[in-house]
Amino acid sequence: MKKLLPVLASLFLCSVQAEPVQLVFAGDIMLDDGPGQVVASGRDPLARFAAVLRDADFAIGNLETPIATTGKALENKIVTFRAEPGVVPVLKAHFDALSVANNHSGDYGKTAFLETLQHLEGAGIRYFGGGRNLAEAHAPLWIETKGLRIAVLGYDEFKPRSFEAGVNTPGVAWSEDDQVVRDIRAARKAGADLVIPFMHWGWERETEPCDRQRILARRMIDAGAALVVGGHPHVTQGAEYYRGRLIVYSLGNFVFDGFDYPEAERGWLLRLTLDRDGLVGWDTLAAQMDDEGVPQPVSGAKTPCGDREDARRGRVRLCANP
């Protein structure tokens, strides 16, 4: 019997490791203005996607606003956001973690940014892509479930760079190519089975990724990233494979109002199924924002999807949304 124990333990470990993990990524979530008023009225702007977010093993979004009552709007920015702390329970109900690596996290200064982190910590919502100092900002979000260890990294590369964390000062993780590569390699060395960079990049309104995005995405995959997910342009930007690994350039908006062009009112919710070897399958669900910035599912819409065989062939398909 003693001889059988290591064999049985090995079989059990393999069975745990073999079970796929589903991650969901959402694009820009802005809970000031219209969406903030929705929350203040007692409604949940994410209610229509609650089941999809709940069914995932881990749900991640990009928090495109500080959550604070402190601070002062930066004078050199045309558009600034600040959400009320009352939005935190809504985020807690739907998301396990949020990226703060974006160009609006510092809209009301470092005091408001630190208050944002405190609100997230108080609610038990994990965050990444920013912190109280440079080391915290570049630390991965570690997801350990079903025998899989995933590191998610967050970076901003859209101005102003004054939001960047310093050695002893709070802020976001800035996207410097060499540092991003070091972070990916460090996460792999620390035991990550998969590393996923979540980028805030590209030009607003542009429905195609720029050369900068394509070059950096490839460099990240060459450094060991399992796939790359992006946002910021406020529009979706398509998906492709490089070396059999997925790149989704921009998920667009998810909860947002105030745009005067229709492309900004349609975003994607990305569902990934992963195992130790990487991508098993993936799809995107169309989210149509109404006048209040609240996302609504779009039944029958065809959005990018694929599986491991598609990745091997470098082929992105379109799947009809349920």
MOJO-V573479 format. One record per backbone hydrogen bond with DSSP energy under -0.5 kcal/mol. NH is the residue of the N-H (numbers start at 1). CO is the residue of the C=O. If there is no record, write none. Layout:
# MOJO-V573479
nh/co
NH/CO
NH/CO
This chain:
# MOJO-V573479
nh/co
5/1
6/2
7/3
8/4
9/5
10/6
11/7
12/8
13/9
14/10
15/11
16/12
17/13
18/14
19/15
19/16
21/274
23/21
23/272
24/58
25/270
26/60
28/252
29/62
30/28
30/255
31/29
35/32
36/32
37/33
38/34
39/35
40/36
41/37
42/39
43/38
45/43
47/44
49/46
50/47
53/49
54/50
55/51
56/52
56/53
57/22
58/22
60/24
61/97
62/27
63/61
63/99
64/29
64/62
65/63
66/81
66/104
68/66
68/83
72/108
74/107
77/74
83/66
87/84
88/85
90/87
91/87
92/88
93/89
94/90
94/91
95/91
96/59
97/59
98/126
99/61
100/128
102/100
105/102
107/104
109/106
112/108
113/109
114/110
115/111
116/112
117/113
118/114
119/115
120/116
121/117
122/118
123/119
124/120
124/121
125/120
126/96
126/124
128/98
129/137
129/139
131/171
134/166
137/133
138/134
139/135
139/136
141/152
142/140
143/141
143/150
144/142
145/143
145/148
148/145
150/143
150/148
151/194
152/141
152/150
153/196
155/198
156/173
157/200
163/160
164/161
165/172
166/169
171/131
172/163
173/129
174/172
175/156
176/174
177/175
180/176
181/177
182/178
183/179
184/180
185/181
186/182
187/183
188/184
189/185
190/186
191/188
192/187
193/149
194/149
196/151
197/227
198/153
199/197
199/229
200/155
201/199
201/231
205/233
206/203
207/205
209/237
214/210
215/211
216/212
217/213
218/214
219/215
220/216
221/217
222/218
223/219
224/220
224/221
225/220
226/195
227/195
228/246
229/197
230/248
231/199
237/250
240/247
242/245
245/242
247/240
248/228
249/238
249/247
250/238
251/230
252/235
254/28
255/28
256/293
264/261
265/262
266/263
267/287
268/251
269/285
270/25
270/268
271/283
272/23
273/281
274/21
274/272
275/278
278/275
280/273
281/273
282/306
283/271
284/304
285/269
287/267
288/296
289/265
289/287
290/294
293/290
295/45
296/288
298/286
299/297
300/321
301/298
303/301
303/319
305/317
306/282
308/280
311/307
312/308
313/309
314/310
315/310
316/314
317/305
317/315
319/303
321/301
